[in-house]
Amino acid sequence: RPCHKTIQSTTTSMEKEAEPETHVADSEWGRTVQRLLSGPADLAGRSRPCTPDEAKVLKQMRTTFPDEKSLPDDELLRFLRARDFRLDASVSLLQKAIEWRAKTAPQNIKLEAVRSIFDTGLFFVNGRDRAQRPIVWIFGNKYQKANRDVNVQGAIWALEYAISQLPPGEESFTVVADLNGFGMSNIDSKWALTVMDFVQNSYPERLSMVLLLHAPTAFWVLWKILKPFLAERTRNKFNFLGKDFATKLPDVMDPAHIPTNLGGKSTLTPQAWVQQELASADRTGAATGRAS
């Protein structure tokens, strides 16, 4: 759904009304981990074969896009699942995604052009969860509103990079957002809405889960703005971990991939990571849109 409308409420009133989501209870954590790592049990074309009716809709969608023969069935199925196999809605979603990619050209975004989001420590992509999905790390207190345009481009680059790291047979990535120190100055609803708009509509079903840590009052202000624009299937992928997150994260990913400040063993920082990526691109001379 569109992610833009005029926000009428003032920040002050929203802060007073914002109420924290319920954190994942310890008693439910085991089942939650199983759900997070295995995904929904009823994913047509992945966890189970398509039914005859779903296969029929898939065939109809294929014939609707004769010029997109390079799109595999898995790609079409992501758009179909995002719209519950409603053909017209799925076709519209894919058409808009094709138009968005033609206009935005995410494959042409250069790492050097967006490296500031890594140099400031806002983003990086490192490690895999226990389902072998790439992990996008976000550190909310590093967000700077003045860099909104670069932050949007950088988010697109990070998603494209995460997708490029997917192992065969996997189609989604994981996000961990550390919100420690996130304050009112870090709130940028326009950026958040823009990012979630293209995550939902241009990269449907690419997001496996979002784990949120250290969510302070300021974040609940942003969440109150963002939540109404999230489709239910997207909203259900957000998981708020409590103060014991350091004991829970290892259930979802190897401690070797978790930063030391979050209870893990990884000393890699966004700044060091981007230097490695740029150096690797220089060595190989790759012109891949990642760093060339």
BANULO-806464 format. One line per 4 residues: number of its first residue (from 1); their letters; for each residue x, y, z of N, C-alpha, C. Coordinates in steps of 0.001 Angstrom, whole numbers. Example, Ala and Ser with C-alpha at 12.3 -4.5 7.8 and 13.67 -1.06 7.14 Angstrom:
<atoms>
1	as	13190,-5690,7800,12300,-4500,7800,13200,-3300,7800 ~ 12850,-2250,7080,13670,-1060,7140,12900,30,7870
</atoms>
This chain:
<atoms>
1	rpch	850,-1195,0,0,0,0,878,1235,0 ~ 358,2409,-432,1185,3616,-438,1632,3949,969 ~ 2838,4465,1085,3389,4748,2406,3539,6233,2660 ~ 2717,7050,2017,2856,8490,2220,1482,9129,2438
5	ktiq	1363,9869,3488,206,10726,3685,600,11794,4693 ~ -162,12827,4785,160,13909,5703,3,13436,7138 ~ 1030,13650,7937,980,13279,9337,451,14466,10128 ~ -744,14321,10652,-1409,15429,11311,-960,15610,12757
9	sttt	-703,14511,13452,-412,14603,14884,935,15238,15121 ~ 1080,15927,16196,2363,16504,16568,3208,15434,17229 ~ 4521,15630,17195,5421,14659,17812,5145,14534,19302 ~ 4851,15662,19950,4612,15633,21383,3420,14770,21725
13	smek	2309,14949,21007,1114,14176,21316,1325,12705,21025 ~ 2075,12399,19951,2321,11003,19621,3201,10349,20667 ~ 4155,11114,21194,5033,10544,22208,4243,10165,23449 ~ 3251,10989,23804,2425,10688,24972,1558,9467,24737
17	eaep	1097,9281,23466,186,8186,23173,900,6883,22848 ~ 2184,6966,22461,2894,5778,22019,2979,4759,23139 ~ 2640,3524,22829,2689,2453,23807,3569,1328,23279 ~ 4495,834,24083,5382,-225,23639,4625,-1484,23235
21	ethv	5157,-2160,22213,4636,-3463,21831,5051,-4470,22898 ~ 4352,-5572,22969,4729,-6627,23898,5963,-7342,23371 ~ 6968,-7467,24219,8164,-8191,23829,7849,-9676,23744 ~ 8659,-10399,22974,8476,-11833,22860,8703,-12462,24232
25	adse	7696,-13169,24747,7797,-13773,26067,8750,-14967,26045 ~ 9419,-15194,27185,10357,-16317,27269,9667,-17629,26941 ~ 8440,-17790,27416,7715,-19043,27210,7385,-19286,25739 ~ 7375,-18213,24947,7037,-18335,23533,8270,-18309,22632
29	wgrt	9447,-18093,23223,10633,-17872,22412,10993,-19078,21555 ~ 10886,-20272,22098,11218,-21470,21336,10397,-21585,20066 ~ 9087,-21381,20196,8208,-21433,19020,8502,-20276,18073 ~ 8840,-19121,18665,9156,-17960,17832,10400,-18220,16990
33	vqrl	11432,-18803,17590,12668,-19115,16860,12372,-20070,15712 ~ 11587,-21096,15984,11237,-22052,14930,10520,-21365,13778 ~ 9602,-20453,14125,8862,-19717,13086,9788,-18797,12306 ~ 10695,-18118,13014,11588,-17165,12362,12535,-17857,11390
37	lsgp	13020,-19024,11770,14014,-19703,10951,13400,-20557,9839 ~ 12221,-21072,10071,11611,-21922,9049,10657,-21150,8149 ~ 10216,-19979,8620,9264,-19203,7832,7858,-19747,7993 ~ 6863,-19067,7420,5482,-19541,7492,5362,-20957,6942
41	adla	4486,-21739,7523,4337,-23141,7118,3551,-23296,5828 ~ 2940,-22231,5347,2076,-22354,4179,2521,-21388,3080 ~ 3731,-21593,2574,4239,-20750,1502,4157,-21525,187 ~ 3205,-21152,-636,3032,-21825,-1926,4295,-21701,-2759
45	grsr	4761,-22827,-3283,5939,-22819,-4124,7239,-22920,-3359 ~ 7151,-22917,-2000,8371,-23052,-1190,8196,-24156,-166 ~ 7413,-23917,881,7237,-24951,1896,6255,-26028,1452 ~ 5537,-25761,393,4613,-26756,-172,4419,-26477,-1645
49	pctp	4011,-27499,-2426,3729,-27263,-3851,2509,-26359,-4021 ~ 2451,-25681,-5147,1270,-24871,-5443,70,-25788,-5649 ~ -1084,-25333,-5203,-2318,-26054,-5503,-2642,-25858,-6982 ~ -3540,-26668,-7542,-3915,-26466,-8953,-4398,-25053,-9236
53	deak	-5181,-24471,-8303,-5672,-23101,-8514,-4516,-22101,-8496 ~ -3555,-22282,-7575,-2410,-21378,-7501,-1534,-21519,-8738 ~ -1355,-22749,-9201,-565,-22980,-10412,-1219,-22309,-11622 ~ -2547,-22309,-11636,-3275,-21660,-12718,-3040,-20151,-12705
57	vlkq	-3087,-19559,-11509,-2858,-18123,-11380,-1417,-17785,-11766 ~ -479,-18630,-11381,921,-18420,-11747,1080,-18419,-13263 ~ 424,-19345,-13929,494,-19417,-15388,-112,-18168,-16017 ~ -1232,-17709,-15456,-1875,-16497,-15970,-972,-15283,-15783
61	mrtt	-281,-15234,-14644,612,-14106,-14401,1792,-14157,-15369 ~ 2271,-15341,-15650,3369,-15488,-16592,2989,-14957,-17970 ~ 1788,-15245,-18426,1358,-14797,-19747,1064,-13301,-19774 ~ 858,-12712,-18586,583,-11280,-18506,1841,-10462,-18750
65	fpde	3007,-11077,-18522,4278,-10380,-18685,5152,-11115,-19704 ~ 4736,-11106,-20972,5506,-11840,-21994,6916,-11301,-22202 ~ 7146,-10026,-21865,8468,-9431,-22059,9400,-9672,-20874 ~ 8892,-10341,-19833,9692,-10585,-18629,9991,-12075,-18491
69	kslp	10389,-12708,-19626,10636,-14143,-19626,11787,-14540,-18711 ~ 12663,-13573,-18411,13804,-13895,-17557,13402,-14051,-16087 ~ 12199,-13610,-15736,11747,-13740,-14357,11397,-15200,-14069 ~ 12085,-15821,-13125,11756,-17207,-12789,10439,-17295,-12031
73	ddel	9910,-18494,-11944,8654,-18681,-11216,8772,-18228,-9764 ~ 9944,-18454,-9151,10123,-18036,-7754,9896,-16544,-7586 ~ 10330,-15784,-8594,10157,-14330,-8540,8678,-13967,-8631 ~ 7974,-14578,-9554,6542,-14310,-9695,5781,-14755,-8450
77	lrfl	6197,-15875,-7875,5511,-16384,-6684,5631,-15430,-5507 ~ 6745,-14718,-5399,6873,-13750,-4312,5806,-12670,-4419 ~ 5563,-12198,-5627,4546,-11160,-5829,3139,-11734,-5636 ~ 2944,-12962,-6039,1634,-13597,-5849,1346,-13819,-4368
81	rard	2329,-14306,-3624,2105,-14535,-2193,1851,-13221,-1469 ~ 2527,-12155,-1915,2352,-10849,-1269,928,-10333,-1413 ~ 233,-10815,-2419,-1152,-10393,-2644,-2115,-11576,-2591 ~ -1727,-12610,-1839,-2613,-13760,-1596,-3165,-14364,-2876
85	frld	-2330,-14406,-3912,-2671,-15026,-5198,-3870,-14365,-5886 ~ -4101,-13101,-5567,-5101,-12339,-6319,-4397,-11808,-7569 ~ -4821,-12294,-8731,-4092,-12039,-9968,-3952,-10551,-10267 ~ -5061,-9819,-10277,-5002,-8401,-10650,-4093,-7613,-9705
89	asvs	-4218,-7879,-8404,-3399,-7160,-7426,-1926,-7528,-7583 ~ -1651,-8800,-7857,-272,-9247,-8022,353,-8664,-9286 ~ -425,-8643,-10368,53,-8063,-11627,369,-6587,-11432 ~ -520,-5876,-10743,-305,-4449,-10486,958,-4232,-9659
93	llqk	1161,-5073,-8645,2337,-4950,-7788,3620,-5156,-8592 ~ 3654,-6194,-9421,4839,-6467,-10221,5088,-5366,-11243 ~ 4026,-4867,-11863,4181,-3802,-12848,4790,-2559,-12214 ~ 4315,-2217,-11035,4850,-1043,-10346,6301,-1275,-9924
97	aiew	6631,-2513,-9550,8007,-2823,-9163,8943,-2710,-10367 ~ 8479,-3168,-11530,9274,-3052,-12752,9508,-1577,-13086 ~ 8453,-776,-12956,8573,655,-13225,9512,1324,-12220 ~ 9421,905,-10946,10284,1472,-9911,11746,1159,-10207
101	rakt	12030,-78,-10605,13409,-454,-10905,13926,305,-12130 ~ 13065,509,-13121,13486,1252,-14312,13826,2696,-13960 ~ 13052,3275,-13038,13269,4666,-12641,14435,4800,-11670 ~ 14534,3881,-10724,15527,3989,-9658,16879,3402,-10047
105	apqn	16850,2379,-10901,18077,1689,-11337,18955,1300,-10152 ~ 18437,494,-9221,19225,142,-8028,20543,-544,-8351 ~ 20588,-1249,-9486,21820,-1944,-9865,22947,-980,-10221 ~ 22596,273,-10433,23612,1268,-10811,24092,2124,-9640
109	ikle	23525,1908,-8457,23969,2668,-7287,25360,2187,-6896 ~ 26285,3114,-6761,27669,2794,-6448,27916,2863,-4939 ~ 28665,1919,-4441,28985,1909,-3019,29699,3189,-2604 ~ 30601,3667,-3425,31340,4884,-3093,30394,6068,-2896
113	avrs	29270,6075,-3642,28323,7187,-3565,27507,7168,-2277 ~ 27398,5993,-1651,26571,5876,-442,27389,5419,761 ~ 28690,5432,646,29541,4891,1705,29374,5628,3024 ~ 28846,6847,2977,28702,7624,4209,27800,6928,5226
117	ifdt	26820,6148,4755,25933,5477,5718,26674,4361,6445 ~ 27721,3853,5820,28546,2846,6475,29630,3514,7317 ~ 30195,4615,6802,31218,5345,7552,30657,5915,8854 ~ 29388,6305,8839,28769,6827,10065,28295,5713,10988
121	glff	28303,4466,10486,27919,3336,11319,26443,3015,11299 ~ 25697,3551,10332,24251,3326,10299,23901,1904,9859 ~ 24569,1410,8828,24244,121,8232,25485,-720,8057 ~ 25316,-2021,7994,26191,-2884,7225,25553,-4256,7107
125	vngr	26100,-5073,6218,25569,-6415,5974,26665,-7396,6353 ~ 26400,-8207,7368,27450,-9100,7848,26864,-10356,8461 ~ 27419,-11502,8068,27019,-12768,8659,25706,-13302,8115 ~ 25306,-14437,8674,24063,-15100,8268,23342,-15619,9504
129	draq	22027,-15707,9398,21295,-16320,10502,21407,-17842,10369 ~ 20753,-18561,11247,20917,-20016,11246,20161,-20694,10104 ~ 19416,-19915,9332,18809,-20424,8103,19636,-20010,6887 ~ 20847,-19462,7153,21797,-19044,6117,21345,-17821,5327
133	rpiv	20494,-17011,5924,20059,-15775,5284,20984,-14631,5701 ~ 21380,-13767,4767,22240,-12622,5109,21574,-11728,6157 ~ 22393,-11094,6981,21878,-10224,8045,22239,-8772,7749 ~ 21233,-7918,7720,21428,-6467,7604,21359,-5887,9009
137	wifg	22423,-5238,9436,22483,-4622,10763,22222,-3124,10636 ~ 21347,-2596,11500,21035,-1168,11526,21267,-646,12942 ~ 21937,495,13041,22207,1129,14343,21531,2497,14333 ~ 20320,2524,14911,19435,3672,14770,19967,4986,15274
141	nkyq	20834,4963,16282,21326,6229,16821,22331,6915,15900 ~ 22697,6239,14799,23621,6833,13831,22885,7540,12685 ~ 21557,7461,12697,20804,8079,11603,20879,9598,11678 ~ 21106,10225,10507,21167,11685,10415,20186,12161,9343
145	kanr	19219,12974,9761,18185,13449,8831,18765,14215,7653 ~ 19844,14930,7884,20410,15767,6826,20872,14941,5634 ~ 21078,13641,5854,21568,12767,4791,20461,11884,4219 ~ 19217,12359,4274,18083,11504,3913,18214,10881,2526
149	dvnv	18536,11669,1518,18598,11137,154,19654,10041,32 ~ 20811,10271,622,21865,9256,599,21442,8041,1422 ~ 20740,8279,2526,20272,7175,3360,19289,6281,2607 ~ 18436,6880,1775,17506,6097,965,18275,5266,-57
153	qgai	19194,5927,-780,20000,5214,-1763,20838,4124,-1102 ~ 21361,4423,64,22166,3442,783,21358,2238,1217 ~ 20107,2470,1638,19242,1357,2020,18971,450,830 ~ 18754,1061,-330,18532,267,-1544,19780,-551,-1866
157	wale	20955,84,-1778,22201,-633,-2060,22354,-1821,-1111 ~ 22076,-1597,180,22228,-2661,1177,21293,-3827,881 ~ 20050,-3528,470,19110,-4602,141,19581,-5381,-1082 ~ 20036,-4659,-2101,20533,-5332,-3298,21747,-6204,-2964
161	yais	22614,-5693,-2096,23794,-6463,-1708,23370,-7715,-948 ~ 22448,-7569,15,21980,-8726,793,21385,-9785,-132 ~ 20602,-9350,-1104,19991,-10294,-2050,21067,-11008,-2868 ~ 22122,-10277,-3217,23208,-10887,-3995,23951,-11947,-3194
165	qlpp	23809,-11929,-1871,24493,-12885,-1009,23626,-14087,-647 ~ 22428,-14155,-1187,21531,-15261,-854,22075,-16586,-1393 ~ 22015,-17643,-582,22437,-18954,-1074,21356,-19532,-1986 ~ 21684,-20528,-2802,20682,-21156,-3679,19487,-21660,-2880
169	gees	18301,-21362,-3386,17078,-21834,-2742,16531,-20911,-1675 ~ 17274,-19863,-1326,16802,-18907,-317,16463,-17598,-1009 ~ 15437,-16883,-486,14994,-15671,-1165,14848,-14469,-241 ~ 15194,-14617,1040,14965,-13512,1968,16179,-13266,2847
173	ftvv	16200,-12085,3458,17278,-11692,4359,16687,-11312,5708 ~ 17556,-11196,6701,17157,-10860,8067,17666,-9463,8413 ~ 16923,-8740,9229,17341,-7414,9689,17387,-7418,11210 ~ 18481,-6890,11759,18586,-6660,13202,18796,-5170,13396
177	adln	17910,-4524,14149,18001,-3085,14392,18307,-2836,15865 ~ 19484,-2293,16138,19859,-1910,17492,19460,-452,17693 ~ 18538,-215,18601,17999,1124,18805,18529,1777,20080 ~ 19603,1241,20598,20214,1823,21790,20669,3253,21486
181	gfgm	20221,4217,22266,20595,5607,22043,19771,6327,20999 ~ 18785,5651,20431,17907,6272,19426,17071,7346,20118 ~ 17141,8575,19588,16431,9685,20215,15542,10436,19245 ~ 14931,11478,19700,14003,12243,18870,14701,12820,17646
185	snid	15991,13148,17770,16711,13715,16637,16939,12687,15532 ~ 16782,11399,15858,16974,10336,14863,15689,9965,14138 ~ 14561,10505,14577,13274,10167,13954,13159,10845,12591 ~ 12926,10052,11565,12697,10570,10214,11621,9698,9585
189	skwa	10383,10075,9802,9269,9251,9324,9261,9151,7804 ~ 9685,10217,7118,9682,10183,5655,10639,9115,5137 ~ 11819,9043,5736,12786,8011,5324,12250,6618,5631 ~ 11725,6434,6830,11227,5124,7239,10081,4669,6343
193	ltvm	9162,5585,6028,8031,5241,5163,8498,4926,3741 ~ 9473,5692,3254,9998,5448,1906,10642,4070,1823 ~ 11466,3746,2814,12149,2452,2814,11149,1303,2911 ~ 10182,1410,3812,9219,323,3957,8309,212,2744
197	dfvq	8118,1324,2047,7323,1286,817,8004,403,-219 ~ 9304,626,-457,9938,-208,-1485,10267,-1610,-968 ~ 10437,-1775,333,10626,-3134,860,9371,-3970,618 ~ 8210,-3388,875,6959,-4122,706,6552,-4278,-755
201	nsyp	6758,-3237,-1539,6173,-3216,-2880,7147,-3510,-4017 ~ 8432,-3272,-3800,9407,-3558,-4849,10261,-4780,-4527 ~ 10310,-5144,-3245,11029,-6340,-2812,10103,-7234,-1969 ~ 8915,-7546,-2450,7979,-8306,-1618,8544,-9679,-1245
205	erls	8295,-10050,-6,8692,-11367,510,10199,-11557,587 ~ 10962,-10479,451,12409,-10566,634,12788,-10471,2113 ~ 11947,-9843,2903,12215,-9643,4320,11741,-10866,5092 ~ 12668,-11551,5774,12267,-12722,6548,11837,-12328,7951
209	mvll	12617,-11465,8595,12273,-11022,9947,13053,-9771,10293 ~ 12511,-9028,11260,13196,-7871,11829,13240,-8079,13334 ~ 14437,-8052,13900,14602,-8153,15345,14986,-6776,15857 ~ 14189,-6224,16773,14438,-4881,17302,14912,-4962,18737
213	lhap	16023,-4290,19019,16650,-4322,20332,16699,-2919,20927 ~ 16591,-2834,22245,16754,-1555,22953,15748,-502,22502 ~ 14530,-870,22154,13572,122,21646,13194,1121,22741 ~ 13575,2417,22594,13269,3438,23593,11964,4160,23253
217	tafw	11613,5115,24084,10379,5871,23872,10341,6537,22505 ~ 11462,7105,22085,11491,7809,20798,11133,6880,19651 ~ 11529,5621,19746,11206,4699,18657,9716,4443,18581 ~ 9050,4374,19732,7608,4090,19712,6848,5224,19030
221	vlwk	7405,6426,19073,6808,7542,18334,6851,7237,16838 ~ 8011,6806,16362,8150,6457,14946,7299,5245,14596 ~ 7263,4253,15474,6483,3033,15219,4999,3352,15087 ~ 4533,4303,15872,3117,4679,15796,2779,5273,14429
225	ilkp	3724,5966,13820,3528,6519,12475,3618,5406,11431 ~ 4607,4555,11595,4919,3551,10584,3928,2385,10543 ~ 3505,1935,11690,2719,703,11800,1472,666,10916 ~ 683,1734,10817,-531,1660,9981,-246,1410,8500
229	flae	963,1703,8058,1298,1543,6650,1879,171,6324 ~ 2058,-645,7342,2622,-1965,7122,1515,-2981,6890 ~ 1660,-3767,5828,729,-4860,5599,850,-5838,6766 ~ -203,-6556,7059,-193,-7465,8207,945,-8483,8105
233	rtrn	1181,-9014,6903,2233,-10019,6743,3610,-9408,6989 ~ 3776,-8101,6730,5038,-7419,7032,5122,-7116,8519 ~ 4039,-6607,9067,4011,-6252,10494,4334,-7465,11368 ~ 3873,-8630,10967,4104,-9837,11748,5563,-10284,11749
237	kfnf	6376,-9676,10888,7793,-10035,10831,8643,-9214,11798 ~ 8034,-8216,12447,8741,-7398,13415,8657,-8053,14792 ~ 9808,-8257,15414,9874,-8923,16714,10686,-8058,17677 ~ 10060,-7679,18780,10712,-6823,19760,11284,-7693,20876
241	lgkd	12604,-7656,21035,13253,-8448,22066,13486,-7596,23308 ~ 13362,-8210,24458,13534,-7494,25718,14987,-7346,26114 ~ 15211,-7049,27387,16563,-6788,27878,17460,-8018,27798 ~ 16848,-9202,27676,17632,-10431,27606,17954,-10817,26160
245	fatk	17950,-9836,25242,18172,-10135,23827,19510,-10837,23598 ~ 20506,-10537,24436,21830,-11127,24232,21811,-12640,24408 ~ 20869,-13145,25165,20762,-14597,25336,19873,-15221,24266 ~ 19111,-14387,23560,18190,-14903,22544,18771,-14844,21131
249	lpdv	19549,-13812,20838,20106,-13685,19490,20870,-14932,19043 ~ 21669,-15573,19924,22410,-16762,19478,21512,-17919,19031 ~ 20254,-17900,19431,19336,-18934,18949,19007,-18723,17474 ~ 19152,-17484,17019,18778,-17135,15651,19997,-17036,14741
253	mdpa	21160,-16721,15308,22383,-16566,14506,23591,-16932,15348 ~ 24656,-17345,14691,25883,-17724,15387,26484,-16494,16069 ~ 26945,-16625,17321,27564,-15488,18014,28732,-14884,17250 ~ 29344,-15663,16363,30461,-15147,15571,30034,-14013,14661
257	hipt	28724,-13930,14359,28211,-12882,13481,27591,-11724,14250 ~ 27490,-11852,15576,26843,-10833,16400,27908,-9872,16939 ~ 27713,-8548,16775,28699,-7584,17297,28926,-7752,18795 ~ 30135,-7458,19225,30468,-7632,20642,29599,-6762,21549
261	nlgg	29210,-5572,21065,28385,-4697,21908,26963,-5220,22076 ~ 26622,-6269,21318,25314,-6900,21453,25434,-8308,22038 ~ 26586,-8585,22630,26779,-9855,23306,27418,-10933,22461 ~ 27839,-10604,21242,28435,-11591,20355,29946,-11528,20335
265	kstl	30533,-12092,19270,31988,-12196,19176,32570,-11434,17987 ~ 31713,-10823,17179,32205,-10138,15983,32714,-8748,16326 ~ 33944,-8468,15924,34525,-7140,16143,34461,-6286,14881 ~ 33867,-6832,13825,33765,-6078,12571,32798,-4913,12740
269	tpqa	33196,-3736,12276,32361,-2541,12349,31902,-2161,10946 ~ 30848,-1353,10834,30433,-886,9510,31559,-180,8767 ~ 32354,588,9505,33451,1327,8879,34507,381,8301 ~ 34862,-644,9060,35847,-1613,8577,35267,-2442,7435
273	wvqq	33981,-2752,7547,33322,-3560,6509,33332,-2847,5164 ~ 32983,-1559,5152,32924,-846,3877,34318,-703,3278 ~ 35318,-567,4119,36689,-514,3617,37058,-1839,2939 ~ 36634,-2950,3544,36896,-4265,2950,36196,-4407,1608
277	elas	34957,-3962,1549,34192,-4084,307,34823,-3256,-811 ~ 35217,-2036,-481,35828,-1168,-1485,37177,-1729,-1942 ~ 37957,-2244,-995,39255,-2820,-1339,39081,-4056,-2214 ~ 38075,-4865,-1886,37814,-6071,-2671,37418,-5713,-4092
281	adrt	36587,-4681,-4239,36162,-4252,-5572,37343,-3701,-6364 ~ 38227,-2985,-5673,39415,-2442,-6356,40313,-3555,-6856 ~ 40419,-4625,-6042,41295,-5724,-6418,40756,-6497,-7613 ~ 39470,-6698,-7609,38881,-7513,-8667,38498,-6694,-9898
285	gaat	38362,-5369,-9700,37960,-4518,-10816,36525,-4789,-11241 ~ 35736,-5328,-10289,34366,-5712,-10644,33519,-4476,-10888 ~ 32773,-4509,-11964,31839,-3429,-12281,30438,-3980,-12086 ~ 30075,-4221,-10840,28839,-4946,-10563,27727,-4087,-10023
289	gras	27955,-2787,-9798,26921,-1964,-9160,27019,-2048,-7662 ~ 27854,-2999,-7136,28064,-3055,-5684,29053,-1979,-5284 ~ 30157,-1909,-6020,31175,-949,-5627,31844,-281,-6806 ~ 31624,-770,-8015,32322,-223,-9162,31706,1072,-9630
</atoms>
